Amino acid sequence: MPTSRPRPLRRRVALPLAAATLLVPVATACTSSTDSGGSGGDQRLKVALAFPPAQAMSPYGDDAVTLSRLAVVEGLTRLDRNGEAEPALAASWKRDGARAWEFTVREDAVFQDGTKLDAAAVVRSLAAAQKASPKPRVLSDTTLTATAAGADTVRITTKDADPLLPQRLANPSLSILSAAAYKDGSQVDPAGHATGPFTLAEVNGAVSATLERNDTYWGGKAKAPGVDVKFVADGTARANALRTKDVDVAEYVPISQAALLGDGLVHEFPSARTNGLSLNTERGVFADPAMRAAAREAIDSRALVDGVYEGRADTAQGLLGPGVPWAADLRTAPTGRAEAAAPAEVGKTSEIVLATYTNRPELPEVATVVQQQLEKRGFTVKQVVRDYAQLEADALAGKYDAFIQARNTLLDTADPVSYLASDFTCDGSFNITQLCAKPVDAAVDKAAALADTDARHRAEMTAEAAILGSDALVPLVHERFVQGYDDTRVRGVALDPMERTLITADTRVG
């Protein structure tokens, strides 16, 4: 039976142009989408996600995490519960000197379009990621050069010594796709061209997506025949959909809804996520370090934890919270902080624009409390609250004075050095604060070059102290994740502090 027979797609309403590029035939074997194939239950999963596609499912932005959470894409490696790299599309690897590694590609992996995974495919995907604009955050502090050293061997060299390369290659933005994904030079299309247990079959704009089981998956067929995804930015609507069984899994249940849903539907676990107030250090009011210091002094983290998060969060300790367990013992005092401007001086400033997004239901309420705290200090504040997709480009361009975001500090490499580089260095690709400070760059560079884990962690905390000393980001709270599903009927949902997995080949109903 052929492995690449296309299945006709169900009709949907007309798509926006960017989303329409993702409408592709599904490469599967000859089983029906409602047939379990003997691998589990026969019920399709219904999932509500908080964030709609922001870049037409490009693997080079935050949409890559969505693809990973839906088990569509894979990289050469993946991370275990401790953040260590383990085999995925690479069966093994070894280091060859300070700047080179050799990876042996798995022989039994096939792309969802039926073409075989080989070294050439890996080289093509990594080269495309390196050339992407904007560059994926995970590459903001390094340069990769991949060459085929044989049909199934890939040699990867880095500009500088990179002891975290195996962890880095597990990042969803470095997923491996088939040649057909790159036919249009302006848009990389993962739909039908990845290797994961589920194939992205259709995207209906910012409304929904359809996934079908990849029956040729090298790790064994998924236990659910497919996944029907709804993108629901409103957190209460996601909770209501879970309550009425309109969906089986709802991510990021609002704190306000957790007690109403009850323990059987709510699953709380620690995260590496820090919610922070990013201050624009390049232009406007907060280009003045004294004004940033005044904003920092205005913030009361305990009021946010108690009033907004109802105790389901931790007070801000630094950039790295309880989800990074080694950080507390190594933390040092911030260095180089300016003296805060007096309230009378703050009161002379013009209006500042404070932005945040609706996709995380607590953030608009956080913004309201932060506005009150800043105004008490003398600032005049205007809020901008929208869907994240409508804010990201302007935030990265420095168009807001202040921006409240929830950031997973281990998302890029399972080690915070990549987060520190992408968010706070001069060349950082996710530098919403617009910070460019030589002491910070030097501290981050030092941490990135260290192979010894303990030494790197100590250097990372030195970098944290320099960043906090600049007051470019004011930590607000450290989140705990609240995911929703009925544990009496839904099995195999991944509760991942690093947020890379949610639906897996093992997730099913019944």
Order of alpha helices (4+ residues) and beta strands (2+ residues): beta-alpha-beta-beta-alpha-beta-beta-beta-beta-alpha-beta-beta-alpha-beta-beta-beta-alpha-beta-alpha-beta-alpha-alpha-beta-alpha-alpha-beta-alpha-beta-alpha-beta-alpha-alpha-alpha-beta-beta-beta
